[in-house]
Structure formats: C-alpha cells, structure tokens
Amino acid sequence: MSLIRKRLALLISSVFFTLATFSMSASASNEALFDLLKVLVDKGTITSDEYSILKGAASADHEKASVVAPEKVAGIEKKLGKLEKKTEKSLKKVKWAEKVKVKGDIRTRYQFESKDAKDDRSRGRIRYRLGVIAKPISNWEVGAGLASGGDDPRSTNQTMQDAFSTKGIQLDYAYAQYTHGNTGLKAIAGKFKRKKYLWAPTDVMWDGDINPEGVAMSFAPKGGPLWLNAGILVLEEDKTSTGGDHDSHMGYGQIGTKFKSGKMYGKLAGTVYTFGKMKAAGSSDYTGAAGTNTDNNLGSFNLAGEIGTKVGGGKFALVGEYINNYETNTNEDTAWIAGFKYKIGKFKMKYLYADVDHNAVPDFLPDSDRFGGDTGIKGHEIAVGYKINKRVSVGLDYYATEDPVTNVDQDILQLDLKVKF
C-alpha cells in the first residue's frame, strides 16, 4: 500500500509541475518538459499511459496553456486532494479485509453399516462447515465456525432423510486467542479446536469432531524440542444445584518432545487427565455419551507417540497410545491403540487396531465411528485417501469392531468426497 501512495503522490506532483510551468510562462520549452516526463516514465515513477496524458497536455497550444488561471490550478489541486482521501479510505478497507479469513468445506458420504442382530443400513450423509478467522489487532485472534449436525459433539454429519427436510446448523467453535509475541506462548478461551492445545496421534480418546469448551494454554518455544499444554474444560453445568460447586469438569497437563534427524522424525507426549464432579456412570447428562462406563471414577495417564521416516519418496510412521485410568475401582481400566500411516504424493493410508476397556476413557469422547463410540470394544480400522487436487479429495474408511463380552460384531464402510474452499 505504501507503493500505491508514493506513486499517487508523485503523479499529483507531476501534474502540478506541468500545469505550473504552463501558467508561469506561455513560451516555456516543451522539449524540456518532454525530457522530464521521459525521465519519470523511464524510472517507473509514472506509467506509459500517464506519460501520454501529460505529454499531450504539454503539447497543447501555448496560448491556451498561458490562460490557465491560478484559481483553476487550485481547483484541480482540491479535486486531486479529495481523490487522494478517497483512495486512502479504500486502502484502509483493503487492509481490514486482509485481517479476515473465510474457510470451509463440504463432504458428501455414502455409509454402509452391518451389525449382528440388526438389519444392514445404507445411507447418504452430508457435512458442511464454515469458519471466519480474524486478527483485529497484533497478537490477538478471534474465530467462529458453523457446522451441520445436531447436538452430538462427536458428529457434524446430517443424514439424507425426511423427504428433503432442511438440516440443522450449529455453533461449532467460537474463541479468542492471545499469542505472546515470539515466545511460543499462547492461550485460548471459549469453544475451540483441540489439536493445537492437546496433541493426540489417534482418536482412541478424542473424536476428531469434538471442540472442547473452557480455557487452555500452550508453550512451545521456537526451535526447541519441548512443548507444554494445559487446560481446564467444562463438561456440564449443574442446573439443579442448590448451592456449592457441582459442575462437571476435566483438567489436563501435557508435556511433549519432538525430534528430527536425517530422514527420521517423531513426537512423544505424556498427558495426565483429572475429572471433577462427575455424574453417575451411564448418566445421560453428558450429551452423546454411549453409556458404557461402569464407574464414574475417572483420572488417567496417557502416553502417546509417533515415529516416522522418509521412504520410497513418501513418509511412513508408526503411531500408538496407551491409556490407564488410575482412579477406577474396576479392572476395566486400560486402552491402547497401535498402527501405521503412510503418505506418498497425493495418496495416503492408515491402519489402526484399538482395544478399549469399559472404564479406560470417558464414554462421551472416543471416535463415534468405532462401534458408536462405545468403550468395552476392540477392532480394526483401515483408511485410504487420494487428493484429486488442492481442494478436492476422496476417501474410503472401513471399521471392523466387536464387543468381546456380547460377541456382537459391527462393520462400517464410508466413502467420502470432500471439497474445501
């Protein structure tokens, strides 16, 4: 924008200089003016079109040029001043627009489900997300997003049904974030995307659609291998309480490290979760809960890792998580998941095997596509994806999961088309 202002000022000065020259002396040398204008266009101060206009003015009849009154020059100066002010206002609007970013995506899905003792099910599903991110002042960012779906925090899908009924749109996230200069310290409050404030390489505990609510901070010094994350998240506000603090909540603290050496790279993190004022096991107070926890004593340690290498023109990585609920009074206290992912060019794939005890994790958090998000399950996931171009991709995801107590098996196949904008 500073370049635009400089060019505008120089152009105005050139016009004034030319007019003033004609006003002071009708016999001024046109050749001298032509030389000056040629220097200006050669240096890029004025454009070729501007040069032609000014040259035409300089070539006008000397008698006509000599009658350019000072008041007319002043009038032209006033008009050009107004034009400059309008230009300044337009530039300010452009500067404001540069602080705002709009993004979103649309996904269409075909899903097939087969579960023991139930009829097979095929359905079409859609997902729509739209977000606006703004940086109003230095170090601050605010964001808000809308998404399709209902009140289930683990799904933004809408099923194609009900004779072309309109579908619901919900508040997906809304936050304010502060970044402390270049120190690597940032904090956020509101309903926000989790991944920048709590790292997890899989969805054995955290469904990818969940955007937690509360406050969190992250500290990751630039160039350093370590990072720290922490947060306090609100689960349920106790509307029936007659006094005291009865609101369900969870807190976490995470310390992690990353490395890169040659073709090798990796991450390792340990996370401690604490829970307070939890409702009875199987309570319906938690929206989207599966009802498969048998104990409401929750507090866990999570060890997560990813280690990879460049191979064959692509990247191959092993991933895994181990979770232990150290608070439960039952033996159903452990969850683990292990697998790999591979990416080369526009193609990617992953394989995961998960084994989740009933009380290892809260039953309202795990991936809802894996046996409906239940705990007390185990099974496989295979996914492949292909990026058609920068904005369009297709994917195939298959889950084969079972409940080892009831011996009920479930198979889910999902075929996706996703377009980003």
Number of C-alpha atoms within 10 A of each C-alpha: 10 8 8 11 14 12 15 18 15 14 19 16 13 20 19 16 13 17 22 17 19 25 20 15 13 16 13 15 13 16 11 10 18 17 10 14 22 16 13 18 16 13 10 11 19 20 14 14 10 16 20 13 11 20 17 11 15 22 13 12 10 17 11 11 21 18 14 16 15 13 9 12 16 12 12 16 16 12 11 16 14 12 12 16 11 12 15 15 11 11 16 13 11 12 12 12 11 11 13 15 12 12 12 15 16 17 18 18 22 16 19 16 16 16 17 12 8 9 9 11 11 14 13 16 18 20 19 19 20 18 18 15 17 18 17 12 8 10 13 16 18 18 20 18 20 18 22 21 23 16 15 16 21 25 20 23 22 19 15 15 12 8 6 7 8 9 15 13 17 14 17 24 19 20 19 18 19 16 18 13 10 10 11 15 18 20 19 22 19 20 23 25 19 17 12 12 21 21 20 25 17 22 18 29 24 24 20 19 19 22 19 20 21 19 21 25 21 22 19 17 14 12 7 11 13 17 18 19 22 21 23 20 20 17 20 16 13 15 8 7 10 8 7 6 10 17 16 18 18 18 18 19 19 21 18 19 16 16 13 13 8 7 10 15 16 17 20 21 22 19 21 18 19 17 20 17 16 19 18 13 16 16 15 12 15 19 14 18 23 21 18 20 25 17 20 20 23 23 21 22 20 19 18 23 22 22 18 19 18 16 14 8 9 14 18 20 19 19 23 22 24 19 24 22 26 15 17 18 14 14 11 20 22 20 25 21 22 20 19 18 19 19 19 15 10 13 16 18 18 19 18 21 19 21 21 25 22 23 28 31 28 27 25 25 23 26 22 24 20 26 25 15 24 26 30 24 24 22 21 19 20 18 18 18 19 18 15 13 9 10 11 16 18 18 18 18 19 20 21 19 24 22 17 12 8 8 10 14 18 19 21 20 19 20 18 17 17 19 17 14 11
